[in-house]
Amino acid sequence: VQLQASGGGLVQAGGSLRLSCAASGRTFSRYSVGWFRQRPGKEREFVAAITSSGGRTYYADSVKGRFTISRDNAKNTMYLQMNDLKPSDTAVYYCAASGDSVVLTTRLVEFWGQGTLVTVSS
């Protein structure tokens, strides 16, 4: 499956952004999908994931209560609604997919999208 992330940009602290990840090439509804991010000087880290049906979601503690992951299988698209953004959320955000596992770690990811940069100013 090919993944295309979009929606990044520059926002002030406390603001909101919505990232999108459009999928193509294979049956999107068969894949668990999620978001990872890589902050400057840090390793890529898990942000959020959602099961293939959309019935269950998972979040990193650092974003719980502020970010919401969702998917629309009819549109082959996944979303990440980010509210109350903080400067520490500044990172390149990547969408990811797996046909076998919920994408809770980089090791479980089978497919990566290109990144989209989110910059949060203080």
DATA-V791685 format. One record per backbone hydrogen bond with DSSP energy under -0.5 kcal/mol. NH is the residue of the N-H (numbers start at 1). CO is the residue of the C=O. E is the energy in kcal/mol with one decimal. If there is no record, write none. Layout:
nh=(NH | NH)
co=(CO | CO)
e=(E | E)
//
This chain:
nh=(2 | 4 | 6 | 9 | 11 | 13 | 14 | 15 | 17 | 19 | 20 | 21 | 22 | 23 | 24 | 28 | 30 | 31 | 32 | 33 | 34 | 35 | 36 | 37 | 38 | 39 | 42 | 45 | 47 | 48 | 49 | 50 | 51 | 54 | 58 | 60 | 63 | 64 | 66 | 67 | 68 | 70 | 72 | 75 | 76 | 77 | 78 | 79 | 80 | 81 | 82 | 82 | 83 | 83 | 84 | 85 | 89 | 90 | 91 | 92 | 93 | 93 | 94 | 96 | 97 | 98 | 104 | 108 | 109 | 110 | 111 | 113 | 114 | 116 | 118 | 119 | 121 | 121)
co=(24 | 22 | 20 | 117 | 119 | 121 | 85 | 12 | 82 | 80 | 6 | 78 | 4 | 76 | 2 | 26 | 27 | 28 | 98 | 50 | 96 | 48 | 94 | 45 | 92 | 43 | 39 | 37 | 35 | 35 | 58 | 33 | 56 | 51 | 49 | 47 | 60 | 60 | 63 | 63 | 81 | 79 | 77 | 72 | 72 | 72 | 21 | 70 | 19 | 68 | 17 | 80 | 66 | 81 | 14 | 15 | 86 | 87 | 118 | 38 | 91 | 116 | 36 | 34 | 111 | 32 | 102 | 105 | 106 | 97 | 97 | 95 | 3 | 93 | 91 | 9 | 11 | 119)
e=(-3.2 | -2.1 | -2.4 | -0.6 | -2.6 | -2.5 | -3.3 | -2.2 | -2.1 | -2.6 | -2.6 | -2.4 | -2.6 | -3.0 | -2.0 | -1.0 | -1.8 | -2.1 | -2.5 | -1.8 | -2.1 | -3.1 | -2.7 | -2.5 | -2.2 | -0.5 | -2.6 | -3.2 | -2.5 | -1.6 | -2.0 | -2.7 | -2.3 | -0.8 | -2.3 | -2.6 | -1.6 | -1.2 | -2.4 | -2.2 | -2.4 | -1.8 | -3.1 | -1.1 | -0.6 | -1.8 | -2.3 | -3.0 | -2.3 | -2.9 | -3.3 | -0.6 | -2.0 | -0.6 | -0.6 | -2.4 | -2.4 | -1.8 | -2.0 | -2.0 | -0.6 | -3.0 | -3.1 | -2.3 | -2.1 | -2.4 | -2.3 | -1.3 | -1.2 | -2.4 | -2.1 | -2.7 | -0.7 | -2.1 | -3.0 | -2.9 | -2.5 | -0.6)
//
